[in-house]
Amino acid sequence: MRLYIIKRNPGVAEHYLAACAHIEHFMEYRQIVRDQKIESQLEEFLTHEAEVQLKSAVPSKTAALQH
């Protein structure tokens, strides 16, 4: 199919190859993201950050007893 496109319309060959390269790059990147489970790692990080902020917003019992 690819050779047919290039033979029949050589003027679009460069654009066709560029589009193929972009697709290949982004498909590979998409797989990397899935493999590394970046989304789940981000969710865990945000949950942890929320817990840290909550703990720092609530004064500890020992700090309250010192006053």
Order of alpha helices (4+ residues) and beta strands (2+ residues): alpha-alpha-alpha-alpha
